[in-house]
Amino acid sequence: IPVNGSITGAGTYPLGAAAILEAIPAPGYLFSGWSGDAAGDNNPLTLAMFENQSVGAIFGQDQRDPDQDGLSNYLEIVLHGTDPDNADSDGDGFNDGLEVAENSDPNDPGSYPTRTLTISNTVNGTISGGGTYRLGTAATLEATPALGYQFTGWGGDASGTENPLALVMDGDRPVGAAFARDQLDPDGDGLTNYEE
């Protein structure tokens, strides 16, 4: 009895008749050869019935990857239920292999790889924009100094002084901001903004 496929053509035949056997692999498998009283890999196989014969078929996992998404036909059909001829089965912009590797559902367009933007605790100001983002999208960070302080630069996985700042979420990112006392004296009264 074959595993992962079936054989047609079994039965009772007149002596000397030709039996035509065909091995039919289950989805995700390929026929690789005959076993028992038959040999080779011709499919279908013609077998002369001069005696009782017992024939089996060998089926192996289909390791081809026609859509080049990194998942074999076996993995797509048998394990994940994805389309082996479409690299992005759910049409969400991420190929099935990446979604499987990222533990998102390759059959659900609402499930996709994400990255997390973590805001570190800041002193003398706040940062907005933290959260979870779709892989590859841009997060917008904005640093807001407390009264008497000014933003002086980004830290962690962000750098520079651009504010607000767009940050591509191609990885999990921790971000911080530095704030310093505002030493400006725009009204010229001898007191800095911080002191006032």
C-alpha positions in Angstrom: 0.0 0.0 0.0 1.6 3.3 -1.0 2.0 6.2 1.4 1.5 9.8 0.2 -0.1 8.7 -3.1 -2.1 5.9 -4.8 -1.9 3.4 -7.6 -4.5 2.7 -10.2 -4.7 -0.6 -12.2 -4.8 -3.2 -9.5 -7.1 -6.1 -10.0 -7.5 -9.6 -11.5 -6.2 -10.1 -15.1 -6.3 -13.0 -17.5 -3.0 -14.9 -17.7 -0.6 -13.0 -19.9 -2.7 -9.8 -20.1 -1.0 -6.4 -19.7 -1.8 -4.5 -16.6 -1.3 -0.7 -16.8 -0.4 0.8 -13.4 -0.3 4.4 -12.7 1.2 6.0 -9.6 -0.6 9.2 -8.5 1.2 11.3 -5.9 -0.8 13.1 -3.3 -0.5 16.9 -3.4 3.0 18.0 -2.3 4.6 14.7 -3.3 6.3 13.3 -6.3 6.5 9.7 -7.6 10.0 8.4 -7.5 9.8 4.7 -8.3 8.2 1.4 -8.1 8.8 -1.3 -5.4 7.9 -4.9 -4.9 7.5 -6.9 -8.2 8.1 -3.8 -10.3 11.2 -1.6 -10.7 12.2 1.6 -12.4 10.3 4.9 -12.6 8.2 4.6 -15.8 4.8 6.0 -15.0 2.4 4.6 -16.2 3.9 1.2 -16.1 2.8 -1.8 -18.3 3.2 -5.1 -16.4 2.7 -8.5 -18.1 0.5 -10.7 -15.8 2.1 -14.2 -16.0 1.8 -14.6 -12.3 0.4 -12.9 -9.2 2.3 -9.7 -8.5 2.5 -7.3 -5.7 3.6 -3.7 -6.6 4.1 -0.6 -4.5 5.0 3.0 -5.3 7.5 5.3 -3.6 6.5 8.9 -3.2 8.8 11.6 -1.8 8.3 15.2 -0.7 8.2 17.6 -3.7 11.1 19.9 -3.0 10.6 22.1 -6.0 9.9 25.8 -5.4 8.4 27.2 -8.7 7.4 30.5 -7.1 10.8 31.0 -5.5 9.5 32.1 -2.1 11.8 29.8 -0.2 9.2 27.2 0.5 9.1 23.8 -1.3 5.8 22.6 -2.9 5.6 20.1 0.0 5.8 22.8 2.6 3.3 25.1 0.8 0.7 22.4 0.0 1.0 20.0 3.0 2.1 22.2 5.9 1.0 25.8 5.2 -1.9 25.5 2.7 -0.3 28.2 0.5 -0.2 28.5 -3.3 3.0 26.9 -4.6 2.7 29.0 -7.8 2.2 32.4 -6.1 5.0 33.7 -3.9 2.6 35.9 -2.0 -0.5 33.8 -1.4 -2.4 36.4 0.6 -1.4 39.4 -1.5 -0.1 41.4 1.5 3.2 42.3 -0.1 5.3 39.8 1.8 6.3 36.4 0.3 5.1 33.2 1.9 8.6 32.1 3.0 9.2 35.4 4.8 5.8 35.2 6.5 6.5 31.6 7.7 9.9 32.6 9.0 8.4 35.7 10.8 5.5 33.6 12.3 2.8 35.6 10.5 0.0 33.8 8.5 0.9 33.6 4.8 -2.9 33.1 4.1 -4.1 36.1 5.9 -3.5 39.6 4.4 -4.1 41.1 7.9 -1.2 39.1 9.3 2.2 40.3 8.2 5.8 40.7 9.6 6.2 43.6 12.0 8.9 45.5 13.8 8.7 47.3 17.2 9.8 50.8 17.9 10.6 51.1 21.6 10.8 54.5 23.2 13.3 54.7 26.1 12.4 56.6 29.2 13.4 60.2 28.7 14.0 63.0 31.1 12.8 66.6 30.5 10.8 65.8 27.4 8.7 63.1 25.6 8.9 61.1 22.4 5.9 60.1 20.3 5.8 57.5 17.6 6.6 54.3 19.5 4.7 51.1 18.7 4.5 48.2 16.3 4.9 48.8 12.5 4.6 46.8 9.4 8.0 45.6 8.3 9.7 48.2 6.0 7.3 51.0 6.7 8.4 54.4 8.0 7.7 55.4 11.6 7.6 59.1 12.5 9.2 60.1 15.7 8.7 63.5 17.3 10.6 64.8 20.4 8.8 67.3 22.5 10.9 69.1 25.2 9.4 70.0 28.5 9.1 73.7 29.3 12.6 75.3 29.7 14.3 72.6 27.7 15.2 72.0 24.1 15.7 68.9 22.0 19.4 68.3 21.3 19.5 64.9 19.5 18.4 61.3 19.0 19.9 58.3 20.6 19.7 54.5 20.3 18.9 53.4 16.7 18.2 57.0 15.6 20.7 59.8 15.2 21.0 63.4 14.3 18.8 66.4 15.2 16.0 66.2 12.6 12.7 66.6 14.4 10.3 65.0 13.5 12.3 62.1 12.2 11.2 59.3 9.7 12.7 56.0 10.6 12.4 52.9 8.3 11.3 49.9 10.4 13.5 47.2 8.9 14.3 45.9 12.4 13.2 46.3 16.0 14.5 49.7 17.1 15.1 51.2 20.5 15.1 55.0 20.4 15.8 57.8 22.9 16.2 61.5 22.9 18.3 64.0 24.7 17.0 67.3 26.1 19.1 70.1 27.6 18.3 73.3 29.5 17.3 76.0 27.1 20.0 78.6 27.5 18.5 81.1 25.1 17.4 84.6 26.3 15.2 85.8 23.5 13.8 88.8 25.6 17.3 89.9 26.7 16.4 90.2 30.4 19.4 88.3 31.6 17.5 85.1 32.4 17.6 82.1 30.2 14.4 80.4 29.0 15.3 77.6 31.5 15.5 80.0 34.4 12.4 81.8 33.4 
